Amino acid sequence: MAEILQAEKTELYSMIHFKQMSRIFITGLVLFFAGNFSFSQNTIQTAIDAFSSNAYFANASIGFMAMDCSTGQILASKNPNLALSPASTTKLFATATAFQLLGKNYAPQTRIYLEGELSKDGTLNGNLWIRGGGDVALGSRYYNGEGRENEFLEKWADTLIKLGIKKINGAIVADGSEFGYEGAPDGWNWGDMGNYYGAGASGLPIYDNMLRYHFQVGAKSGSKTSFLGTTPQVEGLKYANYIQTGGSGDNSYIYGAPYSLDRFGTGTLGAGLGRFTVKGSLPDSELSFSQEFTRVLKIKGIEVKETARAARNLSLLPAATRYATMKLFFTYKGKTLNSIAWWTNMKSVNLFAEEVLCWIGYGTSGNGSIDNSIARMMSYWSGKINTIGLYITDGSGLSRSNAISASHFCEMLKYMTTAKEFDAFYATLPVAGVSGTLSSVCKNQPGEGKIHAKSGTMKRIKAYSGYVETNSGKRICFSLIINNFNCSSEYTVEQMEKVFNTMVLSE
């Protein structure tokens, strides 16, 4: 019996020794891998794992990647190749591509041509053509003070007067044809296109392609608002008003398709607002451009015999052939890409992003259509990053047809760090807790001032992509996208901030 007990004791000691040695071995492996894979990888991965396990995100699709910009090492990830709808972070691809293909000093030009003879008495016996180059700053509220939006047209009129034009025996023809007439990119919703943030790109944009609707709002809920008119005035506009007084603030929507002069408004405006303005999209910026310039010329004393015309409604020869027979009268240089891209990313201006996208096609091939511009953009990135599964259908991110993964963003962002225009691109990005659309993100937290990124927000979509300057001196490129969360956007951002702060504090 003693021998049996001794044998069992020996076996027990052996098992204990084995388990102790196993623990030592496993601990050694952990320490080994911890030494070869940075501590930051573990903390960031832990943070994104905790974010992903949140009960409110149980039905959501999440994509994340954090990459060391210097080495390309992936520090942490979660579904990095899952292509998601990234909302306004799509603007990063449009602006980055434009910087690389066109350069920061690229500026669109608007050219004025004379079709016909200019007599000695100052009469133009023919049409005056405005050839657009996509200058989105023309009359823009981002560059002109309230009430000064049409000053550029007044200066043009003064220039014509100085050059001797007193009368036009023809029409003002606005020509934005070289950017095409697609109206709106693929994937834009019907509910977006009539509103100011759903204004499409144009070869001749004006006033941010925005139409302001003026209303008189009653003092009591339940009554219909009174429609007072629009700024600018659009000849032939047919507007049906179904906007009621009720609720609080502006909960109204304008509906209408590109190039259609039929518009209607629905929703509510808060009782007691008095005279109130709702911003919608301009139905036909090319036609409005012609109408506005014709109006200003007449105010300045230049007689214009015929009504305003839009090139879209004319039978046109190819641009090169058409303008070869005309006289270039003067050229107006617009704002640079450097300036427009700052507004695009810092304030997330959709129209600017769409115009920048079209600049890519126009500046490289003379064809500024959406389809050609996207093809040029995709061609640029092919071979530089892995474009499998990358689908971009607009410049602003308003389209839900966009499908971009966290990996796509990180590869592009890393590439840009060694690109020729990186400094200009980097300067357009909002800074957490400091500027732009990130001014309230990570405020008074470790991430404040350390994260330079673009945000993206749509219904059930929240996304951030950009760079993190860590406390240890590293630069990380990252992308975090979530679709279809089951909570408020504010709560989602609070959870995202935990991931952002962890990246900043990582070693």
Secondary structure, DSSP 8 states (H G I E B T S, - for coil): -HHHHHHHHHHHHHHHHHHHHHHHHHHHHHHHHHHHS-HHHHHHHHHHHHHHT-GGGTT-EEEEEEEETTT--EEEEESTT--B--GGGGHHHHHHHHHHHH-TT---EEEEEEEEEE-TTSEEEEEEEEE----TTTT-TTTS-TT-TTHHHHHHHHHHHHTT--EESS-EEEE-GGG----S-TT--HHHHTBGGG----SS--GGGEEEEEEEE-SSTTSB-EEEEEES--TT-EEEE--EE-SSSEEEEEE--TT--EEEEEEEE-TT-EEEEEEEE-S-HHHHHHHHHHHHHHHTT-EE-S--EEGGGS----HHHHHHTSEEEEEEE---HHHHHHHHHHS--HHHHHHHHHHHHHHHHS---HHHHHHHHHHHHBTTB--TT-B---SSS--TT-BB-HHHHHHHHHHHTTSTTHHHHHHTS-BTTTSGGGTTTTTTSTTTTTEEEEEEEETTEEEEEEEEE-TTS-EEEEEEEEES-SS-HHHHHHHHHHHHHHHHH--
